Amino acid sequence: MHRNFTLGKPIVTAMALSVLLAIGFVPPAAADSMSSDNGVTSYEVGTEVSYIRYEEPDIMDETGVMYGIYAKADANVEGLALGAEGTINFGQVDYDSASTGSIDGINDFLAEVRATVGYNLTPDKKVEFTPYIGLGYRYLLDQLGGETSTTGALGYDRESNYLYLPIGIKAETGMDNGWTLGGTVEFDVFLHGWQKSHLEDAIAGLDTLTNDQDEGYGVRGSIKIAKKMDRVNILVEPFVRYWNIKQSNTKAVTFGGTPIGVVGYEPKNNSLQVGGRIGVEF
């Protein structure tokens, strides 16, 4: 669409922060051991569903439902908490703009991989805190190519890439009858982003436009409730993920490698994803 040619408050994860502060007062189950024991490795797989809203203020927005799967692994070595996680989401979103009309049922693909390292702290053996830092990569494909809006505007595929530094803290405590309660609060330092706009999808001969992004941030939080079974733990985890990204640099639009006197860029934008996970841990 027109987004690259337009001159053109983080979500507070209070529920997760409340859990982090509160679980220190919840008594742990006597039979449960803390996960910081040396050599402990756990794996988690499951599914997630979420509502997503992407907005370029005063320009356009896209909203829809995403369905995904995820897998993660955690290991504890001499007090260090090592983690790796991957998530894949598919869904459809609806595009709406006051100037270029609307398009329904756009296919979206969202993937994310992360690795973290932290340190397990058990100040009173009732609750375990794990501050952590890591590296993450987020990829979003918005498949507008070949679509035409209600006003006749031509769409094109867009690829969004974020490289970021997650900094956060996890907390977990055991409760009676094999239940555990945990929470995570995280701030994501935006390191670099690059946007690829496949303008050739709209007009044959135009070249793909790549814009760099250097300013922004992310915030996320979650609450995790798990039940210990005979062989696995069953868990439910509602979450919130938010991104706020500033305007990109400008680049000349080219046709067959020749500038055509037009510059394009990615406007400032924000993205909110609210959903939940259901998984098993073993």
C-alpha positions as CSV (number, residue, x, y, z in Angstrom):
1,M,0.0,0.0,0.0
2,H,1.0,3.6,0.4
3,R,2.7,3.3,3.8
4,N,6.3,3.8,2.6
5,F,5.4,7.0,0.9
6,T,3.6,8.8,3.7
7,L,5.3,11.8,5.3
8,G,4.9,10.8,8.2
9,K,2.7,4.4,25.8
10,P,3.9,1.3,26.1
11,I,1.4,-1.3,27.5
12,V,2.1,-1.7,31.2
13,T,2.2,-5.3,32.1
14,A,0.7,-4.7,35.5
15,M,-0.7,-8.2,36.0
16,A,2.7,-9.8,35.5
17,L,4.4,-7.3,37.8
18,S,1.7,-8.0,40.5
19,V,2.5,-11.7,40.3
20,L,6.2,-11.1,40.7
21,L,5.6,-9.1,43.8
22,A,2.9,-11.4,45.3
23,I,4.3,-14.8,44.8
24,G,7.0,-14.2,47.4
25,F,4.2,-14.5,50.0
26,V,2.8,-17.8,48.7
27,P,4.1,-20.8,50.6
28,P,5.8,-23.4,48.4
29,A,4.8,-27.0,48.3
30,A,7.1,-29.0,50.6
31,A,7.6,-31.8,48.0
32,D,8.6,-29.5,45.2
33,S,12.2,-28.7,44.5
34,M,13.4,-25.4,43.1
35,S,14.4,-25.5,39.4
36,S,17.8,-24.1,40.2
37,D,19.2,-27.5,41.1
38,N,22.4,-28.1,39.0
39,G,21.9,-30.3,35.9
40,V,18.1,-29.7,35.7
41,T,16.9,-29.4,32.1
42,S,13.3,-29.0,31.1
43,Y,11.5,-28.8,27.7
44,E,8.2,-27.2,26.9
45,V,6.0,-27.4,23.8
46,G,2.5,-26.1,23.2
47,T,0.2,-23.9,21.2
48,E,-0.9,-20.3,21.5
49,V,-3.6,-18.0,20.2
50,S,-3.6,-14.2,20.2
51,Y,-5.3,-11.0,19.0
52,I,-2.8,-8.8,17.2
53,R,-3.1,-5.1,16.2
54,Y,-0.6,-3.3,14.1
55,E,-1.0,0.5,13.8
56,E,0.7,3.4,11.9
57,P,-1.0,6.3,13.7
58,D,-3.2,8.5,11.5
59,I,-2.4,6.2,8.5
60,M,-3.6,2.7,8.8
61,D,-4.1,-0.4,11.0
62,E,-4.3,-4.1,10.7
63,T,-6.1,-6.4,13.2
64,G,-6.7,-10.1,13.4
65,V,-6.2,-13.4,15.2
66,M,-3.0,-15.4,15.1
67,Y,-2.6,-19.2,15.9
68,G,0.8,-20.6,16.7
69,I,3.0,-23.3,18.2
70,Y,6.1,-22.9,20.3
71,A,9.0,-24.9,21.8
72,K,11.5,-24.0,24.5
73,A,14.3,-25.5,26.5
74,D,15.8,-24.4,29.8
75,A,18.9,-25.7,31.6
76,N,20.5,-24.9,34.9
77,V,24.3,-25.1,35.2
78,E,26.0,-23.9,38.4
79,G,23.2,-21.4,39.1
80,L,23.1,-20.1,35.5
81,A,19.8,-20.4,33.8
82,L,20.2,-21.0,30.1
83,G,17.1,-20.7,27.8
84,A,16.2,-21.1,24.1
85,E,12.8,-20.6,22.5
86,G,11.1,-20.6,19.1
87,T,7.6,-19.5,18.1
88,I,5.7,-19.6,14.8
89,N,2.3,-17.9,14.2
90,F,-0.1,-17.9,11.3
91,G,-3.2,-15.9,10.9
92,Q,-5.3,-13.4,8.9
93,V,-5.6,-9.7,9.5
94,D,-7.9,-7.0,8.1
95,Y,-6.4,-3.8,6.7
96,D,-8.1,-0.4,7.2
97,S,-7.1,3.1,6.1
98,A,-9.0,6.3,5.8
99,S,-7.1,7.2,2.6
100,T,-6.5,3.9,0.8
101,G,-9.6,1.8,1.8
102,S,-9.7,-1.7,3.3
103,I,-8.7,-5.3,2.5
104,D,-9.9,-8.3,4.5
105,G,-8.3,-11.7,5.1
106,I,-4.6,-10.9,4.6
107,N,-2.3,-13.8,5.4
108,D,0.3,-13.0,8.0
109,F,3.2,-15.1,9.2
110,L,5.1,-14.3,12.4
111,A,8.2,-16.1,13.8
112,E,10.5,-15.4,16.7
113,V,13.6,-17.1,18.1
114,R,15.3,-16.1,21.4
115,A,18.3,-17.2,23.6
116,T,18.8,-16.0,27.2
117,V,21.1,-16.4,30.1
118,G,20.2,-15.6,33.7
119,Y,21.1,-16.4,37.3
120,N,18.8,-18.2,39.7
121,L,18.3,-16.4,43.1
122,T,16.4,-18.1,46.0
123,P,16.7,-15.6,48.9
124,D,14.3,-17.3,51.2
125,K,13.7,-20.7,49.4
126,K,10.0,-19.8,49.0
127,V,10.4,-18.2,45.6
128,E,12.9,-18.3,42.9
129,F,13.9,-15.1,41.0
130,T,15.8,-15.2,37.7
131,P,17.0,-12.0,36.2
132,Y,18.1,-12.6,32.6
133,I,19.4,-11.0,29.4
134,G,19.6,-12.4,25.9
135,L,19.3,-11.9,22.1
136,G,16.1,-12.2,20.1
137,Y,15.0,-12.0,16.4
138,R,11.4,-11.3,15.2
139,Y,10.2,-11.8,11.7
140,L,6.8,-10.8,10.3
141,L,5.6,-11.3,6.7
142,D,2.5,-9.3,5.8
143,Q,1.2,-10.8,2.5
144,L,-0.6,-7.9,0.8
145,G,0.9,-8.6,-2.6
146,G,-1.6,-9.1,-5.3
147,E,-4.4,-7.5,-3.3
148,T,-6.5,-4.4,-4.2
149,S,-8.2,-2.3,-1.7
150,T,-11.8,-1.0,-1.8
151,T,-10.4,2.3,-3.3
152,G,-8.3,0.6,-5.9
153,A,-4.9,0.9,-4.1
154,L,-2.5,-1.9,-4.9
155,G,-0.9,-3.9,-2.2
156,Y,2.6,-5.5,-1.8
157,D,4.3,-7.9,0.5
158,R,6.1,-6.5,3.5
159,E,8.8,-8.2,5.6
160,S,9.6,-6.8,9.0
161,N,12.8,-7.9,10.8
162,Y,13.7,-6.9,14.4
163,L,16.9,-7.7,16.3
164,Y,16.6,-7.0,20.0
165,L,18.0,-7.5,23.5
166,P,15.6,-8.9,26.0
167,I,16.2,-7.9,29.6
168,G,13.8,-9.2,32.2
169,I,13.1,-11.1,35.4
170,K,11.2,-14.3,36.0
171,A,9.7,-15.5,39.3
172,E,8.3,-18.8,40.3
173,T,7.0,-20.5,43.5
174,G,5.5,-23.8,44.4
175,M,2.0,-24.2,46.0
176,D,0.0,-27.0,47.4
177,N,-1.0,-30.1,45.5
178,G,1.6,-29.8,42.8
179,W,0.6,-26.3,41.5
180,T,3.2,-23.6,40.7
181,L,2.7,-19.9,40.0
182,G,5.1,-17.7,38.0
183,G,5.4,-14.5,36.1
184,T,7.7,-12.7,33.7
185,V,8.3,-9.0,33.1
186,E,10.6,-8.0,30.2
187,F,11.9,-4.9,28.5
188,D,13.2,-5.4,24.9
189,V,16.0,-3.1,23.8
190,F,15.6,-2.5,20.0
191,L,19.0,-3.0,18.4
192,H,18.1,-2.8,14.7
193,G,15.3,-3.4,12.3
194,W,15.0,-3.6,8.5
195,Q,11.8,-3.4,6.5
196,K,11.5,-4.9,3.0
197,S,8.7,-3.6,0.9
198,H,8.2,-5.6,-2.3
199,L,7.0,-2.8,-4.5
200,E,7.3,-5.0,-7.6
201,D,4.1,-6.8,-6.3
202,A,2.2,-3.6,-7.1
203,I,4.0,-2.3,-10.2
204,A,6.2,-4.5,-12.3
205,G,9.7,-3.1,-12.7
206,L,9.9,-1.4,-9.3
207,D,12.6,-2.7,-7.0
208,T,12.3,-4.0,-3.5
209,L,12.7,-1.1,-1.0
210,T,14.7,-1.8,2.1
211,N,14.6,0.7,5.0
212,D,16.6,0.6,8.3
213,Q,15.1,1.2,11.7
214,D,17.3,2.2,14.7
215,E,14.9,3.5,17.4
216,G,12.2,1.7,19.3
217,Y,11.5,-0.6,22.2
218,G,9.3,-3.6,23.3
219,V,7.6,-4.6,26.5
220,R,6.1,-7.9,27.4
221,G,4.8,-9.8,30.4
222,S,3.1,-13.1,31.3
223,I,1.6,-15.1,34.1
224,K,2.3,-18.9,34.2
225,I,0.2,-21.4,36.1
226,A,1.3,-25.0,36.0
227,K,0.0,-28.3,37.5
228,K,2.5,-31.2,38.1
229,M,1.2,-34.5,36.8
230,D,2.8,-38.0,36.8
231,R,5.0,-37.5,33.8
232,V,4.6,-33.9,32.6
233,N,3.4,-30.5,33.9
234,I,0.4,-28.9,32.3
235,L,0.5,-25.1,32.0
236,V,-1.5,-22.1,31.0
237,E,0.2,-18.8,30.3
238,P,-1.6,-15.5,29.3
239,F,0.7,-13.0,27.8
240,V,1.0,-9.4,26.5
241,R,3.6,-8.3,23.9
242,Y,4.1,-4.8,22.7
243,W,6.4,-3.0,20.2
244,N,6.8,0.7,19.6
245,I,9.1,1.5,16.6
246,K,10.1,5.0,15.3
247,Q,10.2,6.1,11.7
248,S,12.9,4.4,9.5
249,N,15.5,6.1,7.3
250,T,14.5,7.2,3.8
251,K,15.6,5.5,0.6
252,A,15.2,6.3,-3.0
253,V,12.6,4.2,-4.9
254,T,14.1,2.7,-8.0
255,F,12.8,1.2,-11.2
256,G,15.2,-1.3,-12.7
257,G,17.9,0.1,-10.5
258,T,17.3,3.7,-11.6
259,P,15.9,6.3,-9.0
260,I,12.5,7.7,-10.1
261,G,12.6,10.8,-7.9
262,V,10.5,9.4,-5.0
263,V,11.7,8.4,-1.6
264,G,10.1,5.8,0.7
265,Y,10.3,5.0,4.3
266,E,8.5,3.0,7.1
267,P,6.4,5.3,9.3
268,K,6.4,5.1,13.1
269,N,4.3,2.2,14.2
270,N,3.2,0.1,17.2
271,S,2.1,-3.5,17.6
272,L,0.1,-5.1,20.4
273,Q,-0.4,-8.9,20.8
274,V,-2.6,-10.2,23.6
275,G,-3.2,-14.0,24.0
276,G,-2.4,-17.1,25.9
277,R,-0.5,-20.4,25.7
278,I,-1.4,-23.9,26.7
279,G,1.5,-26.4,26.9
280,V,3.2,-29.3,28.5
281,E,6.5,-29.3,30.3
282,F,8.7,-32.3,30.8
